């Protein structure tokens, strides 16, 4: 339960306790006013008096009681107060727990830039976030992101409900249930897999399910894009893994940014580009071990071959030094690329 909901529930209980000395109509009205204030509505005494068909004095008393409640229960609600604006002639609720404009702007930018959800989901998520900030902040945010939302293009989804699928998988992971999934591979062929789900991760536009194959005793983790999972069937038995095979999400996150499964390897490469910090930020295990003619030599531990695609994207700025098998793989790929232009 979020802090705003806690405040509302607590206030509701206080009103119920005090219902003996106030009419049902008054208690209901005060609950409505409090809830409307929590939702960010501006409270005009005159307009509320007309709406509830009571005197402005009655509404003013209600607001005074609300202000007194907030002042008396600061240990619960923190710094929260109904503030009067002489310009608008309205009261507005301000809470420390409101999301600030800068926080909401940053979150919205990340959600829009990652493009993981369909258009309706992204609009709904941002609208829900906006409810927990002040009306003025909402207007600012609308102005900042309106054009980006208008041009928002979601990734292609094979599953009917990405958020629902993510949550269903989360529940199976927590319950340690094996599942059978229907999955669309990269070449669009459909396969069924019985798997032991372990973790959900996000990387470069996509959510991934990390899982072991149920019949693979070597326990090599495999990655499945969640947007390609079209059906899930849960099994009754429990997942029982050897202790040395318990999944370490943080360990994988550091060494598998490119979500391409494979063996763990230690690579070394020279970088001559303008921003070595960008490389260090992209690969958490990367560290500079020496300088070669002024160029940093970087060493990193990574899983799989996704790192190869990333380093190739850096063009001539990268020269792979070891291991020998990785050097040969890079040379072969570069030769294939050159062959495309002959």
C-alpha positions in Angstrom: 0.0 0.0 0.0 1.5 3.4 -1.0 1.7 6.2 1.5 -1.2 8.1 0.0 -3.5 5.1 0.3 -2.3 4.6 3.9 -3.3 8.2 4.7 -6.7 7.7 3.1 -7.4 4.4 5.0 -6.3 6.0 8.3 -8.4 9.0 7.8 -11.4 6.8 6.9 -11.0 4.9 10.2 -10.8 8.2 12.1 -14.0 9.4 10.4 -15.8 6.1 11.2 -14.7 6.4 14.9 -16.1 9.9 15.0 -19.3 9.2 13.1 -21.3 9.3 16.3 -21.0 13.0 16.6 -21.5 13.8 12.9 -24.1 13.0 10.4 -23.6 10.3 7.7 -23.9 13.0 5.1 -21.1 15.1 6.6 -18.8 12.1 7.2 -19.3 11.0 3.6 -18.7 14.5 2.3 -15.5 14.8 4.2 -14.2 11.5 3.0 -15.0 12.6 -0.6 -13.2 15.9 -0.1 -10.2 14.1 1.4 -10.0 11.6 -1.4 -10.5 14.3 -4.1 -7.6 16.3 -2.5 -5.4 13.2 -2.5 -6.1 12.8 -6.2 -4.8 16.3 -6.8 -8.0 18.1 -7.3 -8.2 21.8 -6.4 -10.9 22.4 -3.8 -13.0 25.5 -4.3 -15.2 26.3 -1.3 -17.8 28.1 -3.4 -18.0 25.4 -6.1 -18.1 22.6 -3.5 -20.9 24.3 -1.6 -22.9 24.5 -4.8 -22.1 20.9 -5.6 -23.1 19.5 -2.2 -25.9 22.0 -1.7 -24.6 23.2 1.6 -23.3 26.6 2.8 -19.8 27.8 2.2 -19.4 27.9 6.0 -20.0 24.1 6.1 -17.3 23.4 3.5 -14.9 25.8 5.2 -15.4 23.8 8.5 -14.8 20.5 6.6 -11.5 21.9 5.2 -10.5 23.2 8.6 -11.0 19.7 10.1 -9.0 18.2 7.3 -6.2 20.6 8.0 -6.3 19.8 11.7 -6.2 16.1 11.0 -3.0 16.6 8.8 -1.4 18.7 11.5 -2.2 16.2 14.3 -0.9 13.1 12.5 2.4 14.3 11.0 4.0 11.1 12.2 1.8 9.2 9.7 1.4 11.6 6.8 4.7 13.5 7.0 4.7 17.1 5.8 1.3 17.3 4.2 -1.0 20.3 4.2 -3.9 21.9 2.5 -2.6 25.2 1.1 -4.9 28.0 0.0 -4.1 29.9 -3.3 -5.5 33.4 -3.3 -5.0 33.5 -7.1 -7.1 30.4 -7.8 -9.2 30.7 -4.6 -8.8 27.0 -4.1 -7.1 24.6 -1.6 -4.6 22.0 -2.8 -3.1 19.1 -1.0 0.8 19.0 -0.9 2.6 16.0 0.3 6.3 15.1 0.6 5.4 11.8 -0.9 4.2 13.4 -4.1 6.5 12.6 -7.0 8.3 15.7 -8.1 8.3 17.0 -11.6 12.0 16.1 -12.1 11.5 12.6 -10.8 8.4 12.0 -12.9 10.0 13.5 -16.0 13.0 11.1 -15.7 10.8 8.0 -15.2 8.5 8.9 -18.1 11.6 9.5 -20.4 13.0 6.1 -19.5 9.6 4.3 -20.1 9.1 6.1 -23.5 12.7 5.6 -24.6 12.8 1.9 -23.7 9.6 1.2 -25.7 8.8 -2.1 -23.9 5.0 -1.7 -23.6 2.2 -1.2 -26.0 0.8 2.3 -26.5 -2.2 1.9 -24.2 -0.1 0.5 -21.4 2.5 3.3 -21.6 -0.3 6.0 -21.5 -2.0 4.2 -18.5 1.3 4.0 -16.6 2.2 7.6 -17.1 -1.4 8.7 -16.2 -1.2 6.7 -12.9 2.2 8.2 -12.1 0.8 11.7 -12.7 -1.9 11.2 -10.1 0.8 11.2 -7.4 2.1 14.6 -8.2 0.6 18.1 -8.0 -1.7 19.6 -10.7 1.0 22.2 -11.7 3.6 19.4 -12.1 1.2 17.4 -14.3 0.8 20.3 -16.7 4.6 20.7 -17.0 5.0 17.0 -17.7 2.3 17.0 -20.3 4.1 19.8 -22.1 7.4 18.1 -22.0 6.4 14.6 -23.3 3.3 15.3 -25.4 5.2 15.1 -28.8 7.1 12.0 -27.7 3.9 10.2 -26.7 2.3 11.2 -30.0 5.2 9.6 -32.0 5.6 6.6 -29.6 6.2 3.3 -31.4 5.9 0.1 -29.4 8.0 -2.9 -30.1 6.2 -5.8 -31.9 4.6 -8.1 -29.3 3.6 -11.7 -30.0 2.0 -12.1 -26.5 -1.4 -10.7 -25.9 -0.6 -8.9 -22.7 3.0 -8.2 -21.8 2.4 -6.8 -18.3 0.1 -9.8 -17.5 2.7 -12.3 -18.8 5.5 -10.7 -16.8 3.4 -10.9 -13.6 2.3 -14.5 -14.3 5.9 -15.5 -14.8 6.9 -13.7 -11.6 4.4 -15.7 -9.6 5.6 -19.0 -11.1 9.2 -18.0 -10.2 8.2 -17.2 -6.6 6.2 -20.5 -6.3 9.1 -22.5 -7.8 6.9 -24.1 -10.4 8.1 -25.6 -13.7 6.2 -24.3 -16.7 5.7 -25.2 -20.3 5.8 -22.3 -22.7 4.8 -21.8 -26.3 7.5 -19.7 -27.8 8.2 -18.0 -31.2 11.9 -18.2 -32.1 13.8 -15.6 -34.1 13.0 -17.4 -37.3 9.3 -17.3 -36.3 9.0 -21.1 -35.8 7.0 -22.1 -32.8 8.4 -24.4 -30.2 7.3 -25.8 -26.8 9.7 -25.9 -23.9 9.3 -27.2 -20.4 11.5 -25.0 -18.3 12.5 -24.0 -14.8 11.9 -20.2 -14.6 14.5 -18.4 -12.5 14.5 -14.7 -13.1 13.1 -11.8 -15.2 15.5 -9.2 -16.6 15.2 -6.1 -18.8 17.8 -5.2 -21.5 17.7 -3.0 -24.6 13.9 -2.8 -25.3 13.0 -6.3 -24.2 12.1 -8.3 -21.0 13.7 -11.6 -20.8 12.9 -14.8 -18.8 16.0 -16.6 -17.6 15.4 -20.3 -17.2 16.9 -23.8 -17.1 15.5 -26.5 -19.5 13.7 -29.0 -17.3 15.6 -32.0 -18.9 19.0 -30.4 -19.0 21.0 -31.5 -15.9 24.0 -29.3 -16.9 21.8 -26.3 -15.9 22.9 -23.9 -18.6 20.7 -20.8 -18.3 18.7 -19.9 -21.4 17.1 -16.6 -22.3 13.6 -16.2 -23.7 12.1 -12.9 -24.8 8.9 -12.6 -22.9 7.1 -10.7 -25.7 7.5 -13.9 -27.8 5.9 -16.2 -25.2 2.4 -16.9 -26.5 1.1 -19.4 -23.8 2.1 -20.7 -20.4 1.1 -23.9 -18.7 2.1 -24.4 -15.0 2.9 -27.8 -13.5 2.2 -29.0 -10.0 5.6 -30.2 -9.0 8.1 -27.9 -7.3 11.5 -26.9 -8.7 14.4 -28.4 -6.7 17.8 -27.3 -7.7 21.2 -28.3 -6.3 22.5 -25.6 -4.0 25.4 -24.8 -6.4 22.9 -24.1 -9.1 20.8 -21.5 -7.3 20.4 -18.5 -9.5 22.3 -15.3 -8.9 20.6 -12.5 -10.7 23.2 -9.9 -9.9 26.0 -12.0 -11.1 24.3 -12.6 -14.4 23.4 -8.9 -14.8 27.0 -7.8 -14.5 28.2 -10.3 -17.2 25.3 -10.6 -19.6 24.2 -7.1 -20.8 23.5 -8.4 -24.3 21.2 -11.3 -23.4 22.9 -13.8 -25.6 23.5 -17.1 -23.7 26.8 -18.9 -23.7 29.8 -19.8 -21.7 31.6 -17.4 -19.3 34.7 -16.0 -20.9 37.3 -13.4 -20.0 38.1 -11.1 -22.9 40.7 -8.4 -23.5 40.6 -5.6 -26.1 42.3 -2.3 -26.9 40.0 0.7 -27.3 41.0 3.8 -29.3 37.7 5.6 -29.3 36.9 9.0 -27.8 34.9 7.8 -24.8 36.3 4.8 -22.8 33.8 5.7 -20.1 31.0 4.6 -22.4 32.5 1.2 -22.7 33.0 0.9 -18.9 29.4 1.9 -18.3 28.1 -0.6 -20.8 30.1 -3.5 -19.5 30.0 -3.5 -15.6 32.9 -6.0 -15.2 35.1 -4.0 -17.5 38.3 -2.5 -16.1 41.4 -0.9 -17.6 44.4 -3.1 -17.0 47.1 -1.2 -18.9 47.8 1.4 -21.6 49.1 0.5 -25.0 50.6 3.6 -26.9 48.1 5.7 -24.9 45.1 3.5 -25.6 43.4 1.7 -22.7 43.5 -2.1 -22.7 40.2 -3.4 -21.2 39.5 -6.7 -19.5 36.0 -8.0 -18.8 34.1 -11.2 -17.9 31.1 -11.8 -20.1 28.6 -14.5 -20.9 27.9 -15.6 -24.5 28.6 -13.9 -27.9 26.4 -10.8 -27.5 29.6 -9.0 -26.6 31.0 -9.7 -30.1 28.1 -7.8 -31.7 28.6 -4.9 -29.4 32.4 -4.7 -30.0 31.8 -4.9 -33.8 29.5 -1.9 -33.5 32.5 0.1 -32.3 34.2 -0.3 -35.6 37.9 0.3 -35.9 38.1 1.7 -32.3 38.3 -1.9 -31.0 41.0 -4.4 -31.4 40.4 -7.7 -29.6 43.5 -9.2 -28.0 42.4 -12.4 -26.3 41.3 -15.1 -26.0 42.6 -16.5 -29.3 39.2 -18.1 -30.1 37.4 -14.8 -29.7 40.0 -13.0 -31.9 39.4 -15.5 -34.7 35.7 -15.2 -34.3 36.0 -11.4 -34.7 38.3 -11.7 -37.7 35.9 -14.2 -39.4 32.9 -11.8 -38.9 34.9 -8.8 -40.2 35.8 -10.8 -43.3 32.2 -11.7 -43.9 31.2 -8.1 -43.6 33.8 -7.1 -46.1 32.5 -9.8 -48.4 29.1 -8.1 -48.4 30.6 -5.2 -50.3 32.7 -7.0 -52.9 
